[in-house]
C-alpha cells in the first residue's frame, strides 16, 4: 500500500511542476524530470525506482508513443521519409565519431570510447513526441521529419548496439548477438507493421463495434498497442516504436477520435508523467565533482552533435534555416535507448569507471522556438495546454 502514497506524491508533484513549467514558458516534461531528480536518490532520496514505479513508467512510454502515432499524419510521414532518414544517419554519425574521439581524449580505451559514442547516438523519440505534442507541432513538416528521424535513429541505434555486443564477446561476459538474425527479425517486424496498418487493424476495429462491452473500440486499440509494443521489444527494438506504429494503424480507421479521447486523459493522469519522473529517478550525483569536466564536455557535445548534425541533414534536403534549427533541436533529447545502452555497458564492466551524464533533457531552446504564440494549431476556447483536445474544436491555420 505504500506505493499508493508514492503515486499520490508523484502525481501531485508532476502536476505542480508541469503547471509552473508552462507558466515559465518551457515544456512540462522538463518539470516532470526535475521532480524525479529532486525526490529521487540524487537529492532528497524520498522515492526510488521500485518495480511498480518502473512498471508504470514502461506503460507510460508505450501510451505516450501510441497517442503520438494516433495524432500523426501518415501521408506527411511518407512525404518526409527521405529527409528523415538522412537526418537520422547524419545525426547518428556525428555523436559516434565526435564523442567517441573526445572520450578517447579522456583516456578511455578505443572500445569504451566507441561505446560511449553509441550511447549518445540515439534520440529519445518519446521525449521528442511529448514536446511536439505539447506545442502542437506533430502535424508539421518539421514534426514529421523529427518523428521519422527519431524512429530511424532508434533502429540504427539497435543495430549499432548489436554490433557492439557482438564485438564485446566474452570481454564483459555478454552473450554474442548474431547481427544477421537481428536485422532479419526487424525486417519481419516492419513487414508485419505494414500488414497491421493495411488490413489487421481496420478489420479488428470494425469487429470491436460488435463487442458487448463498454469502450469496445478502445479496448481493442489498446490490445493492438500492447501487442505491437511487445513484438517490437521481442525483436530488439524499443517497445515505444511498436506502440507508435500501433497508433498510426488506428489513426487510419474511423475510430481514431474515439480512441484518442479515451486514452489520452488516462495516460496523462499518471502513466506518462511517471515515465518522465523515472528518467530523473535514474540520476545520481555520486562521483559528480570528480567527473565534472567530462560531464560538461559530454553535455555540450551531446547538444551540439545533434543540433548541427541533424540540422545539416535537414539543410541537405532543402529545409530553411529556421526549420534546420528546429529539426536539429528536436533531435537533441536522449532517454530510454541511451539508458538501456549505458546499462549494458555498466553490466559488462565497460563503463565502470565513468559517469555517463548529459543530453537527457530536451533543450529549453527547442521549447522556446515552438512558442505559445507561434503554434501551428489555433484553439477556440479553453483547451488544455497539455493535451490540447478536449473542450472545443480546433482549426488549422494556413
N, C-alpha and C positions, 0 to 999 in steps of 0.2 A: 504493500500500500504506500510505501514511502515514495514510489515512483510518481504517484498522483500529485504529491506535494511538489516534486521536482518539475513535473509537467506544468502545474499551475504557475510556478515561479517563472519558468522559461516562456510560457505563452504571454504572461503579463509583461515580462521584461522586453520581449521582442516587439510587442505591440507599442510600448512606450518608445523603444529605440527607433522603430520604424516611423512613428509619428514625428519625433524630433529630427530624424534624418530628413524627412520630407520638408519640415519647417526650415531646415538648413539648406535645402535645395540639392541634396545628394541622394543617391539610390538607397532605398531602405535596406538592401542586402548588406551594406557596409555596417549599419547599426546592428543588424542581427548577428553578423560575425563577431562584432565587438562585444556583444552580450556573452558569447561563448568564451572570448578571451578573458573578460573581466570575471565572470562567475566560475570559470574553469581553473585547471591547475596552474595556469600562467600567473594569475593574480590572487583571487580570493580563495580558490580551491574549494568552493561550495558544491560544485556539480562536476561529475566525472562522466566519461563516455561509457556508460553502462551498456549492457546488452540491449535493454529496452530503448534507451535513447538512440543507440545505433540503428535499431530496427525501424524506429520512427523516421530517422534520418534517411535510411535506404528507401523507405516508402515515399518520403518527401521528394527525393530527386526523381524518382520514377513518375510521380504525379505531376511534378513541375514540367518535365520534358513531354509528358502526354498532353498537358494543356498547351505547351508551346507548339506541338505538332497540330493540335486541333485548330489553332489560330494562325497557322502558317498557310501561305498561298503556294500550292504545289506548282502552278504554272510559273510563278515568279522564281521558285527554287530551280525549276528546269531551265528557265531563261538565263539565270546567272550561275549555272553549273560550272561552265568553263572558268570564269573569273574566280569562283570559289575554290576550285581545285588548284589553280595557280597560286592563289593567296595561301592556301594550306601548305603547299610544297615549299614555297619560299619561307613561310612562317615557321616551318619545322627546321629547315636547313640553317637559318640564321642562329637560333639558340643552340643547336647541337654543335656547330662549329665555333661560334664566338664564346659561348660559356664553357665549352669543353677546353678550348685553348686557355681561357682565363683560369679555370680550375687547375690546369697544369702549372700555371704560374704560382699557385698557392701550394705547390708541392704535392698534389695528388698524383697518383700513377696515371698513365695514359688511359688505362681501362676504367678507373674510377672517374676520371675527367669526362670520358665519353658517356658514362652512365649518368653523371650529373647533367650533361647537355641534354640527354634524352628526357630526364625528369622535367626540365624546363621547356621541353618542346611542345607539350600537349596543352592546348587551351581548354579551359573548363567550359564546355558547351552549356551546362546548366546555369552557371552564373551569367553567361552572355545572354541566354534566353530570358532570364529573370529581369535583367536591366533593360533589354529591348522591349519586353512586355510592359514594364513599368512606364517607359517613356513612349509607348505606342508606336514603336519603330519596327515591329516584326514584319509588317507588310510594306516594306520599302526596299529599294534595290540594295541599299547598304545592309539592311537587316537580313535579306535573303542571302546575300553574299557571306555575311558573318556566320549565319546558321549553317550554310552548306560547307563553308571552310572549316568550321569547328567540328562538324561531323567527320569530314575527310581527315582533318587533323587527328582526331581520335583514332581513326582506322590506321593511319600512318604510325601513330604512337604505339599501337598494339603490335604492329609489325616490327618496329624498332625494338620494342621490349622483348619480343620473341627472339629476335636476333641476339640481343644482349644475353638472354638466358641461355641460348644455345652456346654462345661464346664462353659463358661463365662455366658451364660444365660442372665439374667436381670442385671448382675453386671455392664456391660458397656452400657446397652441399646441396645444390639445387638441381633438380632433375632436368635433363636437356629436353628442349621442345623441338619437334620437327616442324620447321618453318613451312614446308610444302603442305603439311596437313592443316596448319593454322590458316593458310591462305585459302585452301580448298573449302574449309568449313565456313569461312567468311563469305566466299563467293556463293556458296549454297544458301547462306543466311539471306543475302541480298536478293537472290533469286526468289526465295520464299517471301521476302517483303513485297516484291512485285506481284506475286500471286495473291497475297493477302489484300493489297490495295485494290487490285483489279477485280477479284472475284469473291474471296472468302469473307472479308469484312462487310461488303454490301449484302451478301446472302444472309449472314448471321444477324445483321441489324434488322433486316426485314422479318426474320423469324422472331426477333425479340418482341415485336408487336403482338405476337400470339401468346406470349407468356402470361399466365395468370398470377403475376407478381407485381408489386409496386416497383416503379422505376426499372422495368424490364430492359429498355434500351441502355440505360446507364450501367446496369449490372453486366450486360453482355459486353459493352465497350470496355469496362474495367477488366473483365476477364481477358479480352484480347490484349489489352495493355500489359497486364502482368505476364501473360504467356510469351509475348514478344520480348519483354524485358528479360525473362528467364532464358529464352533461347539465345539472345544476344550475349548474355553472360556466359552461357554454355560454350559459345564459340570463341570466347576470349575478348569480346567487345564489352564496353560498358553497358549495363542494363539500361542506362539513360538513352542510348541510341535506339534500342528496341522500342522503348516507350514512346520516343519521338515519332518513329515511323508508324506506330500504332495510332497515335493522334492524327497523323497525316491521312491514314487509311479511313478513320472515322469521319474526318473532315470532308471526304469525297462522297459521303452519303447524305441523306436528308435529315440525319439525326444529330448533326454537328452542334447546333444551338442547344438542343435539349440536353445533350451530354455535357457541354461546356458549362452551362449554368447550374448543373447539378454537381459537377466535380470541383469546380473552382472554389466555391466557398469552403468546402470541407478541406481541400488541400491547403488553403491559406490560413485556415483556423489553427492548425497545429503541425501538420506534417512538413510542409515546405519551410516554415521558419526553423524547425528543428534541424533540418538539413544544414542550413547556414550556421546555426549555433554549433553544430558538430564540427564544422571547419575550425571555428575558434577554440573549441574544446581540445582539438588536436595540437594546439600550440603550447609551447613551454619556453621559459626563458632560461632554462638550465644551460650553462655554458655560453650565455649570450655575450657577455663582455669579452671573453676570450676569442669568440668568433666574429666580433662586431665588424672588422674590416671586410671579411669575407661576405657577411650578410649584406652590408651596404652595397658592395660591388655587385653581388648577385642580384639584388633587388633592382638596382639601376639598369643592369644589363637585361634582366628579365622583362622590364618595361620597354627598353629601347629596341631589343631584338624583334619583338612582336610589332611594336609601333611602326618601325621603319621597314622591317621585312615584309609584313603583311600590307603596309601602305604601298610599298614598291610593287607588290603583286597586283594591287588594285590599279595603280598607275599604268602598269603594263597592259591592262585591259581597258584603258581609256576612261577611267574614272577621273573626276575633277579633283582639285586639291583638297577641298573640304571633305569630299567623300573618301579620298585616300586616308585622311586622318581618322575619320570615323571607323573605317574598316580596320585600320591598324589598332586603334584604341579598343575596339570591340573584341580583338583577339588577345588582349594582354592577360586576361584573368587565367590563373591556374587553380585547379581544385582537385576533384576526385581522382582523375587519372594521374596527376603528379604525385598525390599522396600514395596511391597504390604502387606506383613505380618506385617511389622512395622507400616504401615499406619493404618491398622485395630486396632492395639494396641493403637495407639495415639487417634484414633477416639473413642475408648471405654474408654479412660482416664486411661488405664492401665500403660502407659509408660510416662505419662505427666511430670514426674519429672526427666526423664533421657534423655540423648543424646545418641542415638544408632548409633555408627560410626564404621567403620573398615571393612576390607575384601571386599571392593567394587572393588578393583583393582586386576587383576591377577598378582601375584608376578613377579618381574623382573627376579628372578632366573628361572622361567618356560621358559620365552623367551630366556634366556641365554643358556639353555640346548638344545633348538632347534636352535642352531646357524646357521648362513647363510652358513657356510662351511660344515654343517652336515645334511642338509636336505635330506629326503628320495626321493626327486624327483629332477632330473637334467634337467636344461633348456638349450636348444641350441639356442643362440641368445639373443635378448633383451626382455625378458619377464618383465611384470610389477611386481615389488616386492610385490605389494599389491594383485592383482588379479591372477597373475601368469598364464594367459592362452593365451593371445591374439596373440602375434606376430609371434611365431614359434611353432614348435611341441615340445612336452615334452616326455621324455622317463623314464621308471622306472629303478632305479638302483637295481641290485640284488646282 
